[in-house]
Amino acid sequence: MKVTLTVKADELKIAQLLSKFAEKYRMTYKLNRQSECYLLTAELNSEDFGELIRRLNHLKEVQFKIEEIRGGGMLDKFNVSLTRTNVDALIGKEGLAKTDIDPVDGGVVKVNGEIWLSRSADECLIKEGSKVRVIRIEGVTLIVEGVSEK
């Protein structure tokens, strides 16, 4: 499994801990200095992750935050598809053009009961009242295409 953590600790102590741990548990790691902390990226067996966390907790005045975990445990055994959330969940959804969607000035669409600024993906005018599908999101603007009603 691959783990990314931000760690605030004494440089010498964290380096010693990682060196000893990597030797005993066959872990590979990179420790990069950030502005106020270190970014630790480690590859290790999922069974050894708890031991790494336990040892980090034993360092004096250490603070750490798990930023990302990839693989390990059940993720190694099953093909897990993650549920899209927030605005990513809008991609592929259909909605209604509330105004004309001009290729230059854009327009307004209603998707999932919410009003959004929009632009046409194919530089064509989309008429008010037309069905649209969200292709991608740029900032707070939905990029849409017209959907033909069959």
PEGI-V596327 format. One record per pair of residues at least 4 apart in sequence whose C-alpha atoms are under 6 Angstrom apart, sorted by the first residue. I is the first residue (numbers start at 0). J is the second residue. If there is no record, write none. Layout:
[[I;J] [I;J]]
This chain:
[[0;42] [0;43] [0;44] [0;45] [0;69] [0;70] [0;71] [1;41] [1;42] [1;68] [1;69] [2;40] [2;41] [2;67] [2;68] [3;39] [3;40] [3;66] [3;67] [4;38] [4;39] [4;64] [4;65] [4;66] [5;37] [5;38] [5;63] [5;64] [6;36] [6;37] [6;62] [6;63] [7;36] [7;61] [7;62] [8;61] [16;20] [17;21] [20;24] [21;25] [21;26] [26;42] [26;43] [27;41] [27;42] [28;40] [28;41] [29;39] [29;40] [30;38] [30;39] [31;37] [31;38] [32;37] [33;37] [45;71] [70;74] [70;75] [71;75] [83;87] [83;88] [84;88] [90;133] [90;134] [90;135] [91;132] [91;133] [92;132] [92;133] [93;131] [93;132] [94;109] [94;110] [94;130] [94;131] [95;108] [95;109] [95;128] [95;129] [95;130] [95;131] [96;108] [96;127] [96;128] [96;129] [97;107] [97;108] [97;127] [98;106] [98;107] [98;127] [99;106] [99;125] [99;126] [99;127] [100;105] [100;106] [100;124] [100;125] [101;105] [101;124] [102;119] [102;122] [102;123] [102;124] [105;117] [105;118] [106;116] [106;117] [107;115] [107;116] [107;117] [108;114] [108;115] [109;113] [109;114] [116;140] [117;140] [117;141] [117;142] [118;142] [119;142] [119;143] [119;144] [120;142] [120;143] [120;144] [130;146] [131;144] [131;145] [131;146] [132;143] [132;144] [133;142] [133;143] [134;142] [134;143] [135;142] [136;140] [136;141] [136;142]]
